[in-house]
């Protein structure tokens, strides 16, 4: 599974949604840090490994990262 591609698609979708709602603070994928990219990859892996995961669990996983 290509976690980098999935992470990029999720990032871009979030960026476009935010932009459409007036928030232009999210940088393009190519301008994000490697730490940010890895955080997204880890979140995707966590969600795939835990199909019944709840939003609070995802948030906690992100905080722990």
C-alpha positions as CSV (number, residue, x, y, z in Angstrom):
1,X,0.0,0.0,0.0
2,X,1.4,3.4,-0.9
3,X,1.0,5.4,2.3
4,X,2.8,8.4,0.9
5,X,0.2,8.7,-1.9
6,X,-2.7,8.3,0.4
7,X,-1.2,10.8,2.8
8,X,-0.8,13.3,0.0
9,X,-4.3,12.9,-1.2
10,X,-5.7,13.3,2.3
11,X,-3.5,16.4,2.8
12,X,-4.6,17.9,-0.5
13,X,-8.3,17.2,0.2
14,X,-8.0,18.8,3.6
15,X,-6.1,21.8,2.2
16,X,-8.7,22.4,-0.5
17,X,-11.6,22.1,1.9
18,X,-9.9,24.6,4.3
19,X,-9.2,27.0,1.4
20,X,-12.8,26.8,0.2
21,X,-13.8,27.8,3.7
22,X,-11.4,30.8,3.9
23,X,-8.4,29.1,5.6
24,X,-5.4,29.5,3.4
25,X,-2.9,28.5,6.1
26,X,-2.2,24.9,5.0
27,X,0.8,24.7,2.8
28,X,1.0,22.5,-0.3
29,X,2.3,19.0,0.2
30,X,5.7,19.9,-1.3
31,X,6.1,22.7,1.3
32,X,5.3,20.6,4.4
33,X,7.9,19.2,6.7
34,X,8.9,15.6,6.7
35,X,7.6,15.4,10.3
36,X,4.2,16.5,9.1
37,X,4.2,14.0,6.2
38,X,5.3,11.2,8.6
39,X,2.5,12.2,11.0
40,X,0.0,11.7,8.2
41,X,1.4,8.4,7.1
42,X,1.3,7.2,10.7
43,X,-2.3,8.3,11.1
44,X,-3.3,6.4,7.9
45,X,-1.5,3.2,9.1
46,X,-3.2,3.5,12.5
47,X,-6.6,3.8,10.9
48,X,-6.0,0.9,8.5
49,X,-4.7,-1.3,11.3
50,X,-7.7,-0.4,13.5
51,X,-10.8,-0.3,11.3
52,X,-13.2,0.4,14.2
53,X,-11.1,3.3,15.5
54,X,-12.9,6.3,16.9
55,X,-12.1,9.9,16.2
56,X,-10.9,10.4,19.8
57,X,-8.5,7.5,19.3
58,X,-7.1,9.0,16.1
59,X,-6.6,12.3,17.8
60,X,-4.8,10.6,20.7
61,X,-2.5,8.7,18.2
62,X,-1.8,12.1,16.6
63,X,-1.0,13.7,20.0
64,X,1.3,10.8,20.9
65,X,3.2,11.2,17.6
